Amino acid sequence: MPWDHYTDIYLGVIQPLQRVSDQLSITIEIEAEGEIDENTVNLKIRETLNQIGAEIERFE
């Protein structure tokens, strides 16, 4: 899915599921062409996931 459709996924999939269940589990898998800056990964992505209490199964 192209990244610019994330709002559609939230509004059309996650919100309706949230209305019918308190217990949702979301798995995110992201692939990117080229390298992602290590500072972006560590200082932004990992920090955000830690702050929201996300369980990280694998982070490569």
C-alpha positions in Angstrom: 0.0 0.0 0.0 1.4 3.4 -0.8 2.2 5.5 2.3 -0.1 8.3 1.3 -3.2 6.0 1.9 -2.5 5.6 5.6 -5.4 8.0 6.4 -7.8 5.9 4.4 -6.7 2.8 6.3 -7.2 4.5 9.6 -10.6 5.9 8.7 -11.9 2.9 6.7 -10.4 0.0 8.6 -9.1 0.9 12.1 -11.8 3.3 13.2 -14.7 0.9 12.3 -13.0 -1.9 14.1 -12.4 0.3 17.1 -16.1 0.9 17.4 -16.9 -2.8 17.7 -13.9 -4.0 19.8 -11.7 -2.5 22.6 -9.0 -5.1 22.0 -7.4 -4.5 18.6 -3.9 -5.6 17.7 -2.1 -3.9 14.8 1.0 -5.2 13.1 3.0 -2.9 11.0 5.5 -4.0 8.4 7.4 -1.3 6.5 9.6 -1.7 3.5 11.6 1.1 1.9 13.9 1.5 -1.0 17.4 2.6 0.0 18.6 3.2 3.5 16.8 4.9 6.4 19.0 7.2 8.5 19.9 5.5 11.8 19.1 8.7 13.7 15.6 8.6 12.3 15.2 5.0 13.3 16.6 5.4 16.8 15.6 8.9 17.8 12.2 9.1 16.2 10.7 5.7 15.4 12.0 3.6 18.3 11.4 6.4 20.8 7.8 6.8 19.7 7.2 3.1 19.8 8.7 3.0 23.4 6.6 6.0 24.5 3.4 4.4 23.4 4.3 1.1 24.9 4.3 -0.8 21.6 5.6 -4.4 21.6 8.4 -4.6 19.0 8.6 -8.2 17.6 11.4 -7.4 15.1 13.2 -4.3 14.2 15.8 -4.7 11.4 
